[in-house]
């Protein structure tokens, strides 16, 4: 199971990243879990200075922008 973490304070960009990540995982047909990390101190522990960010299995894959579902598929696999 893939663990997808959305790092951000819950803004509109964070919500869009969550939607795109869910769509990508569903289209890939994989088992996944989405965790929203909203605590600033927790986000900083990832080394992220710009949100939103996406971490896959604990590793930050993208920060500061919202990749498309197609781009996220490549980051997940």
C-alpha distances in whole Angstrom, upper triangle without the diagonal:
4,7,10,13,16,19,22,25,24,26,27,25,22,22,22,19,17,18,18,14,13,16,14,11,12,15,12,11,7,5,5,7,11,13,16,18,22,24,26,26,22,22,25,23,21,24,24,27,27,24,22,20,16,14,11,9,13,15,17,17,20,22,25,25,23,21,21,18,19,19,16,14,16,15,11,12
4,6,10,13,16,19,22,21,24,24,22,19,19,19,16,14,16,15,11,11,14,12,9,12,14,11,11,8,6,5,6,9,11,14,16,19,21,23,23,20,19,22,20,17,21,20,24,23,21,19,16,12,10,7,6,10,11,13,13,16,18,22,21,19,18,18,15,17,16,13,12,13,11,8,9
4,6,10,13,16,19,18,21,21,20,16,17,18,15,12,15,15,11,11,14,13,10,13,16,14,14,11,9,6,5,6,7,11,12,16,18,19,20,16,16,18,17,15,18,17,21,20,18,16,14,10,8,6,5,7,10,11,12,15,17,20,19,18,17,18,16,18,17,13,13,15,12,9,12
4,7,10,13,16,15,17,18,16,13,13,14,11,9,12,11,8,9,12,11,9,12,15,14,14,12,11,7,6,5,6,9,10,14,16,18,18,15,14,17,16,13,16,15,18,17,15,13,10,7,6,5,6,8,9,10,10,12,13,16,16,14,14,15,13,15,14,10,12,13,10,8,12
4,6,10,12,12,15,16,14,11,12,13,10,9,12,12,9,11,14,14,12,15,18,17,18,15,14,10,8,6,5,6,7,10,12,14,15,11,10,14,13,11,14,12,15,15,12,10,8,6,5,6,8,7,9,9,10,11,12,14,14,13,14,16,15,17,16,12,14,16,13,11,15
4,6,9,9,11,12,10,7,9,10,7,7,10,11,9,11,14,14,13,16,18,18,19,17,17,13,11,7,6,5,6,8,11,12,14,12,9,13,14,11,14,11,14,12,9,7,6,5,7,9,11,11,11,10,11,10,10,12,12,11,12,14,14,17,15,12,15,16,13,13,17
4,7,9,11,13,11,8,10,12,10,10,13,14,12,14,17,17,17,20,22,22,23,21,20,16,14,11,9,6,5,6,9,9,11,9,6,9,11,9,11,8,10,9,7,6,5,6,8,11,13,11,11,9,11,10,9,10,12,12,14,16,17,19,17,15,18,19,15,16,19
4,6,7,10,9,6,9,11,10,10,14,15,14,16,19,19,19,22,24,24,25,24,23,19,17,13,11,8,6,5,8,8,11,10,7,10,13,12,13,10,10,9,5,5,7,9,11,15,17,15,15,12,14,12,10,10,11,12,15,17,18,21,19,17,20,21,18,19,23
4,6,9,9,7,10,13,12,12,15,17,17,18,21,22,22,24,26,27,28,26,25,21,19,15,13,9,8,5,7,8,11,11,9,12,15,14,15,12,12,11,8,8,10,13,15,18,20,18,19,16,18,16,13,13,14,14,18,20,21,24,22,20,23,25,22,22,26
4,7,8,5,7,10,10,10,12,15,15,16,18,20,20,22,24,25,26,25,24,20,17,14,12,8,9,7,10,11,15,14,12,15,18,17,18,15,15,13,10,9,11,13,15,18,20,19,20,17,18,17,14,14,14,14,17,18,19,22,21,19,22,24,22,22,25
4,5,5,6,9,10,11,13,14,15,17,19,20,21,23,25,26,27,26,26,22,20,16,15,12,12,10,13,13,17,17,14,17,20,19,19,16,15,13,9,8,12,14,17,20,22,21,21,19,19,17,14,13,13,12,16,17,19,22,21,19,23,24,22,23,26
4,5,5,6,9,10,11,12,14,15,17,18,20,21,23,24,26,26,25,22,20,17,16,13,15,13,16,17,20,20,17,20,23,21,22,18,18,14,11,10,13,15,18,20,23,23,23,20,20,17,15,13,12,11,14,15,16,20,19,18,21,23,22,22,26
4,5,5,6,9,10,11,12,14,15,16,18,20,21,23,24,24,24,21,19,16,16,13,14,13,16,16,19,18,16,18,21,19,19,15,15,12,8,7,10,12,15,18,21,20,20,17,16,13,11,9,8,7,11,12,14,17,16,15,18,20,18,19,23
4,5,5,6,9,10,10,12,14,15,16,18,20,21,23,22,21,18,16,12,12,9,10,10,13,14,17,16,13,16,18,16,17,14,14,11,8,5,8,9,13,15,18,17,17,15,15,12,11,10,9,8,11,13,14,17,16,14,17,19,17,18,21
4,5,5,6,9,10,11,12,14,15,17,18,20,21,21,20,17,15,12,12,10,12,12,16,17,20,18,16,19,21,19,21,17,18,15,12,9,11,12,15,17,19,19,20,17,17,15,14,13,12,10,12,13,13,17,17,15,17,20,18,18,22
4,5,5,6,9,10,11,12,14,15,16,18,20,20,20,17,17,13,14,12,15,15,18,19,22,21,18,21,23,20,22,18,19,16,12,9,11,12,15,17,20,20,20,17,16,14,13,13,10,7,9,10,10,14,14,12,15,18,17,17,20
4,5,5,6,9,10,10,12,14,15,16,18,18,18,15,14,11,12,11,13,14,17,18,20,18,15,18,20,17,19,15,16,14,10,7,8,8,11,13,16,16,16,14,12,10,10,11,8,6,7,8,9,12,11,9,13,15,13,14,17
4,5,5,6,9,10,11,12,14,15,16,16,15,12,11,8,9,8,11,13,16,18,20,18,16,19,20,18,20,17,18,16,12,10,10,9,11,12,15,16,16,14,14,13,13,14,12,9,10,11,10,14,13,11,13,16,14,14,17
4,6,5,6,9,10,11,12,14,15,16,16,13,13,10,12,12,15,16,20,21,24,22,19,23,24,21,23,20,22,19,15,13,13,12,14,15,18,19,19,18,16,15,16,16,14,10,11,10,9,12,13,11,13,16,15,15,18
4,5,5,6,9,10,10,12,14,14,16,13,14,12,14,14,16,18,21,22,25,22,20,23,24,21,22,20,21,18,15,12,12,11,13,14,17,18,18,16,14,13,14,15,12,8,8,6,5,9,9,8,10,13,12,12,15
4,5,5,6,9,10,11,12,12,12,10,10,9,11,12,14,16,20,21,23,20,18,21,21,18,20,18,20,18,15,12,11,8,10,10,13,15,15,13,12,12,13,15,13,10,9,8,6,9,10,6,8,11,10,9,12
4,5,5,6,9,10,11,10,11,9,9,8,11,12,15,18,21,23,25,22,20,24,24,21,23,21,23,21,18,15,14,12,13,12,15,17,17,17,15,15,17,18,16,13,12,11,8,11,13,10,10,14,13,11,14
4,6,5,6,9,10,11,12,11,12,12,15,16,19,21,24,26,28,25,23,26,27,24,26,23,25,23,20,17,16,14,16,15,17,20,20,19,17,17,18,19,17,13,12,10,6,9,11,9,9,13,13,12,14
4,5,5,6,9,9,11,10,12,12,15,16,19,22,25,26,28,25,23,26,26,22,24,22,25,22,19,17,15,13,14,13,15,18,17,17,14,15,17,19,16,13,10,8,5,7,8,6,5,9,10,8,10
4,5,5,6,6,8,7,9,10,13,16,18,21,24,26,27,24,22,25,25,22,24,23,25,23,21,18,16,13,13,11,13,16,16,16,15,16,18,20,18,15,13,12,8,10,11,8,7,10,10,8,10
4,5,5,7,8,9,11,12,16,18,21,23,27,28,30,27,25,29,28,25,28,26,29,26,23,21,19,16,17,15,17,20,20,20,18,19,22,23,21,18,16,14,10,12,14,11,10,13,14,12,13
4,5,8,11,12,14,15,19,20,23,26,29,31,32,29,27,30,30,27,29,27,30,27,25,22,21,18,18,16,18,21,21,21,19,20,22,24,21,18,15,13,9,9,12,11,8,12,14,12,12
4,6,9,10,14,15,18,21,23,26,29,30,32,28,27,30,29,26,28,27,29,27,25,22,20,17,17,14,16,19,19,20,17,19,22,24,22,19,16,14,10,10,12,10,7,10,12,9,9
4,7,9,13,15,18,21,24,27,30,31,33,29,28,31,30,27,30,28,31,30,27,24,22,19,19,16,17,20,21,22,20,22,24,26,24,21,19,17,13,14,16,13,11,14,15,12,11
4,6,10,12,16,19,21,25,27,29,30,26,25,28,27,24,27,26,29,28,25,23,21,17,16,13,14,17,18,19,18,20,23,25,24,21,19,17,14,15,16,13,10,13,13,10,10
4,7,10,14,17,20,23,25,28,28,25,24,27,26,23,26,26,29,28,25,23,20,17,16,13,12,16,18,19,19,21,23,26,24,22,20,19,16,17,18,15,13,16,15,11,12
4,7,10,13,16,19,22,24,25,21,20,24,22,20,23,22,25,24,21,19,17,14,13,10,10,13,15,16,16,18,20,23,21,19,18,18,15,16,17,13,12,15,14,10,12
4,7,10,13,16,18,21,22,18,18,21,20,18,22,21,24,23,20,18,16,13,12,10,10,12,15,16,16,18,19,22,21,19,18,19,16,18,18,15,15,17,15,12,15
4,7,10,13,15,18,19,16,15,19,18,16,19,18,21,19,16,14,13,10,10,10,10,12,14,14,15,15,16,19,18,16,16,17,15,17,17,13,14,17,15,12,16
4,6,10,12,15,16,12,12,16,15,14,17,16,19,18,15,13,12,10,10,10,11,11,13,13,15,16,16,18,18,17,18,19,17,20,19,16,17,19,17,15,18
4,6,9,12,13,11,10,14,14,13,16,14,16,15,12,11,10,10,10,12,13,12,14,13,15,15,14,16,16,15,17,18,18,21,20,16,19,21,18,17,20
4,6,8,10,7,7,10,11,10,13,12,14,13,11,10,10,10,10,13,13,11,13,12,15,14,13,15,16,16,18,20,20,23,21,18,20,22,19,18,22
4,6,9,8,7,11,12,12,14,12,13,13,10,10,11,12,13,16,17,15,16,15,17,16,14,15,16,17,19,21,22,25,23,20,23,25,21,21,25
4,6,5,6,9,10,11,13,12,13,13,12,12,13,15,15,18,18,15,17,16,19,18,16,17,19,20,22,25,25,28,26,23,26,27,24,23,27
4,5,5,6,9,10,11,10,10,11,10,12,12,15,15,18,19,16,17,15,18,17,14,15,18,19,22,25,25,28,26,23,26,27,24,24,28
4,5,5,6,9,10,10,11,13,13,14,14,16,16,19,19,15,16,15,19,18,16,17,20,22,24,27,28,30,28,25,28,28,25,25,28
4,5,5,7,9,9,11,13,12,13,12,13,12,15,15,12,13,13,16,16,15,16,19,20,22,25,25,27,25,22,25,25,22,22,25
4,5,5,7,6,8,9,9,10,9,11,10,14,15,11,12,10,13,13,11,13,15,17,19,22,22,25,22,20,23,23,19,20,23
4,5,5,5,7,10,10,12,11,13,13,16,17,13,13,11,15,14,12,14,17,19,21,24,25,27,24,22,25,25,21,22,25
4,5,7,10,13,13,14,13,14,12,15,15,11,11,11,15,15,14,16,19,21,22,25,26,28,25,22,25,24,21,21,24
4,5,9,11,11,12,10,10,9,12,12,8,8,7,11,11,11,13,16,18,19,22,22,24,21,19,21,21,17,18,20
4,6,9,11,13,10,12,11,14,15,12,10,9,12,12,10,12,16,18,19,23,24,25,22,20,23,22,18,20,22
4,6,7,9,7,10,10,14,15,12,11,8,11,9,7,9,12,14,16,20,21,23,20,18,21,21,17,19,22
4,7,9,9,12,13,17,19,16,15,12,13,11,8,8,12,15,17,21,23,24,21,20,23,23,20,22,25
4,6,7,11,13,17,19,17,15,12,13,10,6,5,9,12,14,18,20,22,19,18,21,21,18,20,24
3,5,9,11,15,18,16,15,11,12,9,6,5,7,9,12,16,17,20,17,16,20,20,17,19,22
4,7,10,14,16,15,14,11,11,8,6,5,6,7,10,13,15,17,15,14,17,18,15,17,20
4,7,10,13,12,10,7,8,5,4,6,7,8,10,13,14,16,14,12,15,15,12,14,17
4,7,10,9,8,6,6,5,6,9,9,9,9,12,12,14,12,9,12,13,9,10,14
4,6,6,5,4,5,7,9,12,13,13,12,15,14,16,14,11,13,13,9,9,13
4,5,5,6,7,10,12,15,15,15,14,15,14,15,13,10,11,11,8,7,10
4,6,8,10,13,15,19,19,18,17,19,17,19,17,13,14,14,11,9,11
4,7,9,12,13,17,18,18,18,20,19,20,18,15,16,16,13,12,14
4,6,9,11,15,16,16,16,19,18,19,16,14,15,14,10,11,13
4,6,7,11,12,13,13,16,16,17,14,12,14,14,10,11,14
4,7,11,11,11,10,13,14,14,11,9,11,10,7,9,11
4,7,7,8,8,11,13,14,10,9,12,12,9,11,14
4,6,8,9,13,15,16,13,12,16,15,12,15,18
4,7,10,13,16,17,14,14,18,18,15,18,21
4,6,10,13,14,12,12,15,16,14,16,19
4,7,9,11,9,9,13,14,12,14,18
4,7,8,6,6,10,10,10,12,15
4,5,5,6,9,10,11,12,15
4,5,5,6,9,10,10,12
4,5,5,7,9,10,11
4,5,5,7,9,10
4,5,5,6,9
4,5,5,6
4,6,5
4,6
4
